[in-house]
Each structure stands twice: as C-alpha cells, then as structure tokens.
Amino acid sequence: MSNVGRANPGGIRAMSRAPLTQAAVGVASIIMAGASQAQAQEALPTIDVQAQGGTGYQPPANSGISRLPVPLIDTPQTVNVVTQQLAQEQGVRSMEDALRNVTGITFSAGEGGQQGDSPFIRGFTARGDIFRDGIRDPGWYTRDFFSVDRLEVYKGPSSFAFGRGSTGGTINNVSKIADGSTYMDGTLTGAVPFGFRAEVDASGKVSPNVAMRIAAMGQDVDTPDRDNVWTKRWGITPSWVMQVDPRTKLTFNYIYQGEQSVPDYGLPYYTPPTYSTTTGLPTGAGYNGNGTAVLPVQVPRNTFLGFTSGPFADLTETEVHIATAKAEHDFNDAIKLTSATRYMSVRRDTSPTAPRNLGLAGQFGGVVTTPPAGYPTDLMTIGQQHWENVTDNTQLINQTDLLLNFNTGAFQHTMATGFELSHETRHQIRDNTCFPSGATMPICRVSLSDPNPNPNGPVDGGWTQLQDGDLTNLGAYVTDQMKIDQYWELMGSVRYDNLHSSYQDQTGVNLNATDGMFSYRYGVVFHPVKNTSVYYAGGVSYNPSSEFATLPTGTVDLQPERTNSQEVGAKAEVLDRRLTLSAAVFQMEKTNMRVSDPTSLTGAQILAGDALSEGIELGAAGKITDQWALFAGYTLLHTELQKTTDLSQLGRQLPNAPESSFTLWTTYEIAPKWTIGGGATYNSYAYANAQNTEYVPEFWKFDAMVAYKIDDKSSLQLNVYNITDELYYAQYYGGQAVPAPGRWASLTYRIRW
C-alpha cells in the first residue's frame, strides 16, 4: 500500500534537496571547463548558436515543432507565445503561471480522478492537449517552468499535427536544449510571507561539435493567504547535442521533476438551484431563494477544509521522468528528416480532500439536511470527501517527420509528412477513506467556519477502485503550404489516426474500442504588404471516448466527437518589426457531443449534443520603443450548449468560459539601470457547471515589477502580486472553487556570466 498521506507533513517539509543543487552546480562547472578547453581544439562541424526564445516578448520566427515548418506569421491560426523574458520578468514558476498571460484559457479545479494541470481553451477542456516539443505529454502532474524555454498555444484545429483532441487548441512547452552558447545563469528568489526558489541554467561546448546544457531547480513556497497549503518542488534537466557531421545532429535530453505539496481543493458552492432534466423547469430555488446562480461559500480566503495532520493528512507526491532522443539529418538544403523517441513515466500519489454536502449546525454525522435559503454561513457544516489515489502513467512514442521544400512550376511548396506510433498506459487505484464500505453517509464532517478539530476522521478502507487503461495509436499525416506568388499561399493538411484502447475497472470487465479518425485542415493566406498576413482556415478535430485512457460508462461503441472549426485572422509586424499585432474571429462547433441517453437505466450515452464556441481575439507582443515593451491580449467569447438530452443544460453557456478576458504586461526602461513594469488581468464572471447554477465572479488583478541592474552580470528584481488583494478564484469547476493567493511579493537576485 502507498504511504501517501501516512507521513508527517512537517517531516516531509523539512527534507533537504541540497545534494541535488550541489550536483547541478558540479555538472555546470564541468560544462564551463569543457567550454574553455574547446576553444583550443581543432575546428570540427560546429553547433549552431541560436537564440531559442526569440527577442523580448516576440517569439522566434518558427515554432518549436518540426511538423509545423511555416513561419508563425504565415501560420493560418492564432498562436500565443510566452517567451523566456516575459516569464522571467513575472517570476513564472509553472506552466499554469505562464498560461495566465493567454486570454481564453481557464483552469479546472482538482477532482479525485483527475489530477495535475487541467486547462480549458475557449470553453473546451485541454487536459489531454499538452505537449512538450511537439510530443504529447499525458502525465497527470503540475508542470514546472524551469525546464521550459518558451510556451506556445496553438488555438483552433490542430489535429493534423497533434492527433486526437486539440478541440479548443493545444499547448506546447519548448524545452531548454543545448545550443552551443556559453554561459551560466543563476537566480535566487525569496518570497513574502514565506518561500524560496533557486534555479541554475548552464550551457557550453565540451568540444567544437558537442554542446551540453543543464538546468536545475528547487523551491519551498507557501501559498499566500491559504492556510496549510505549500509546494516543495525540485528538478534537473540535462541535454546533450552532437553535430555528427555538417548535415547530421543528435540530441538527447532528460527531465526529472519531483514534488511534495498539499493539494488545494478550495471551497464548495452554496446550494445551487435545480432544474428538471426532462422539462428544463425549475425544481428548487437554491440558497439565494430566487433561482439565481450561487457563489462559492463566503468564508475567509485562508479557510482550508482538508486534513492538516495525522496519517491521512492531505499530501501529493509526484515523480516525473522524461527521456527523449532525437536525430536530425539534412539530405540537402531542401530535404530534412527528424525522428524523435521518448519514454515518459509519471507516478502520482495524492490524498486530497474535496468539500461536499453542506449541512446544518451540529450535523457531524448521519443524515444531513441541506441548509435553507439564507441560512447563516458560519453555522454550516461541510462533508470531507477524502481520497487516497495512486496513479501511474507511462508513454513510449516515436514521431518521425520529413520536411520537403520544392517547386512545381512557379509554385513553392513547404511540405511535411510523417508518422507517429505511441503506447500509453494508465493505472490508478483509489480509496475513499471518508466513505468506507457499508457507510450510507460520509463519516468526515466539520464546521465550515472552523474546520479544526475534526471529530470524525478518515479510516483506511483499503484499495477498492481500480482503473487500468491502455492506448496504442498509429497516426500518419501530410501537410503542404504552397506559395503561389508574393501575395497568396494555399494550405492543406490531412491526418489519419488509428487508436486502440482497452480499459478495466474494479468490476473486472474488459472494455475495448478502436477508433479511426480522419482529420484535416485547409486555408488560404494573403500578404497585402510585406511582413503581414490575412488568412482563413478551417478544419476538424476529434475526441474519442478513451482519450484520457478511460472508457466512461456506455461509451464503448460511440464514435469520436467531432469539432468543426473556422478562423479568419490577420497578423502584422510593425514598427520596424519590433511589435507583432494579431486579430482573429473564430467559431468552433462540436456537432456530436456525448450526452446521456434518456432511455437508458445504466448511464449509457449517445452522440446527440451540440456545443458552440465563437468569438474574437486580439493580441500584441513586442516593443513600442527601444525602452517600452508590451504584451497584451483580449478575448470576447460566446458559448452555448445548443443541443442536448438534458434540458436543464439546454441553451446554457459552457463552463469555464468567461465572456471577456484581458491580460496586459508592460515594462519601461526609465534609466540605464532601472526598469519598471506592471500588469493587469481581467476575467468576467464564468459558470462552473453546465446547468449554469454555480459561478465565480469577475475580477481584476494587478501586479508590479521593478528591476535594478547592479552591474553587467547581476540584477535585483522586486515583484508585487495582486496589489489590491483581490479575492478571485484561480481554478474552478462544479464541485469547488480554489481561491487564488492574496497580496504577496518576491525579491530575485540574478547573476549571469
């Protein structure tokens, strides 16, 4: 049996990771020594030195994905890029932090069976649409940013490049890879009220044709204004690149990330109103007493409803290993072959507490009465649904791409073709410790306003819920963007995936499904003047029932859901190409969404739903003057569940889809040694469930930064977050909402030589 939740949280917190930091510094020193020796050796095929992260807030000309070879300004879809400079100025620590810069993205709160990063893009879940260097990253964990050079978000249909999913878009983390540069970069950050983080990134050449790089990280931070919530994380990522000859390059990189933290499941909602699933008519007025949607319970932001001590203390432990080997060969200037093989293993042991079932004062066991409208919040009790979960994910995958540049008459072609072969497994066991076998009600309940001490704690009921999933996919694709003349380009892409899945749960029944998915994208690009593009693109993407390595009840025989997408947009590089502007109008419609079968008594589903997401997106990234930098975005979103068998949801907005979202980050160099900056984030209110009976309110959040350049090698940077101490919710779904941190600050010392 796993020890998760059985250990002393204080003891775990006191563990030291100093040996890891010392090892990272030692390897970095070897790299730098090798770099010095390399200068005296004979000339051999050399590693090209290229800036990975673009200039300032502007991304590099091309993506970090070999099967997307067309420059980003000519790519007919919205692409948002969070660069390394933007991440450093904001003190970004995780992928979720970085994605806060991208409008149209929200995050679901944790749930017992779904762990780790869980973003939504334009109202559709993207939990299975996270990639690293163009290769799917299916692990259930929180992705730290220490190993990432930049983050790319491809919105709209991208199944031709990424395979299953990519309904609202895909997220690609571009790894830090050796490029031949010689440097060492180190940062030390202290945070108030409590926290520290250290990072090192060293790069150099050990010979003229061999480059190495290593990045490492360690942190121990509290979540401000959230009692008992902390995160301890560490990691290391070495990479090695060898230029075998002028046309052949080999790359190997490895990522290790470990974490110990307290899972934060936030706060429940007040009792929502109810509606009939068969008529759509009101059946209950809810806590407000008038049928209106309800907020999360209004208790102090620091209220923590989990278990803080004892053998069942809330705790998460993860171990992530990602090893990738890639070979690249240029047959000539027009033909390039790239083949990458990766093995990933993610183990996640977690013991979270989900707040459920509001009750009246004194109800700490037995039958619970739902509080009536207007019942005092400070008198309520709340159930604690405490899970023990152990999840193991593995993936073995090869992606091989062939890039071709050729002409047919006057037409210039940029073509990519290739295949993908992957095998994924997911094994999970669970134990509901507050609802043991034979119990008719949860046995763990506390006062909502004063959750400690707990009169009825969890019990070890043994592992009772088993889930085993196995996915094998073979995909092949071809894409071609044809330049007709200086003004016009045509693009077409097709892909076919054959996905076989098998699934077994605690009942012992084996379920199997095979899905064939033919996806495509087409488009036209017009260049009215140099460094601009106007485009139209359309395409389809698919969501099979087994995309998360499970087969939900009654879905085995269902075809994949299909989403049709269209986008019209424009991109321009202005002010001597210092600033990139973008605008797009988009529409996505899932035409055969899975919904419950009203004739079934076993929870079967049918393909009878229709969900729409459409809107406008604007963006700007780069420099307005040599001293003034800007990164901004705005999304106006309309979503609707247009067709469903559940009439309580018909015509409602999609959850996790605020109508308006805005982000801004800007800096100004007021003197040679001083830079000031600040940012704003806005989200309008958003519903947390499909019935639109629970919601989180709109919010504005403001941040500020000031940096001082001590000398040519070092600097100090002060960041203040959530200046107005705004209460808002960082993650949410129908079960609970997680309050974001209050006001806090960090001071970072950076040195580079």
HELIX and SHEET records of a PDB file:
HELIX    1   1 PRO A    9  ARG A   13  1                                   5    
HELIX    2   2 ALA A   18  ALA A   38  1                                  21    
HELIX    3   3 LEU A   72  ASP A   74  5                                   3    
HELIX    4   4 GLN A   84  GLN A   90  1                                   7    
HELIX    5   5 MET A   95  LEU A   99  1                                   5    
HELIX    6   6 SER A  159  PHE A  162  1                                   4    
HELIX    7   7 THR A  377  LEU A  379  5                                   3    
SHEET    1   A 5 VAL A  79  VAL A  82  0                                        
SHEET    2   A 5 VAL A 148  LYS A 155 -1                                        
SHEET    3   A 5 GLY A 169  SER A 175 -1                                        
SHEET    4   A 5 ILE A 130  ARG A 132  1                                        
SHEET    5   A 5 ILE A 135  ARG A 136 -1                                        
SHEET    1   B 3 ILE A 105  PHE A 107  0                                        
SHEET    2   B 3 PRO A 119  ILE A 121 -1                                        
SHEET    3   B 3 PHE A 124  THR A 125 -1                                        
SHEET    1   C23 THR A 353  GLY A 359  0                                        
SHEET    2   C23 THR A 381  THR A 408 -1                                        
SHEET    3   C23 ILE A 335  SER A 351 -1                                        
SHEET    4   C23 LEU A 315  ASN A 332 -1                                        
SHEET    5   C23 THR A 248  SER A 261 -1                                        
SHEET    6   C23 TRP A 230  ASP A 245 -1                                        
SHEET    7   C23 VAL A 210  ASP A 222 -1                                        
SHEET    8   C23 GLY A 195  SER A 207 -1                                        
SHEET    9   C23 TYR A 183  VAL A 192 -1                                        
SHEET   10   C23 TRP A 744  ARG A 752 -1                                        
SHEET   11   C23 SER A 714  TYR A 721 -1                                        
SHEET   12   C23 PHE A 699  LYS A 709 -1                                        
SHEET   13   C23 TRP A 674  ASN A 683 -1                                        
SHEET   14   C23 SER A 660  ALA A 671 -1                                        
SHEET   15   C23 TRP A 628  LYS A 643 -1                                        
SHEET   16   C23 GLN A 605  LYS A 623 -1                                        
SHEET   17   C23 LEU A 579  SER A 596 -1                                        
SHEET   18   C23 GLU A 561  VAL A 574 -1                                        
SHEET   19   C23 THR A 532  ASN A 543 -1                                        
SHEET   20   C23 ASN A 510  PHE A 526 -1                                        
SHEET   21   C23 TRP A 488  ASP A 505 -1                                        
SHEET   22   C23 GLN A 465  LYS A 483 -1                                        
SHEET   23   C23 PHE A 411  ASN A 432 -1                                        
SHEET    1   D 2 THR A 274  TYR A 275  0                                        
SHEET    2   D 2 PRO A 282  GLY A 284 -1                                        
SHEET    1   E 3 THR A 353  GLY A 359  0                                        
SHEET    2   E 3 THR A 381  THR A 408 -1                                        
SHEET    3   E 3 ARG A 445  SER A 447 -1                                        
SHEET    1   F 2 ALA A 686  TYR A 687  0                                        
SHEET    2   F 2 TYR A 695  VAL A 696 -1                                        
SHEET    1   G 2 TYR A 729  TYR A 732  0                                        
SHEET    2   G 2 ALA A 737  PRO A 739 -1                                        
END                                                                             
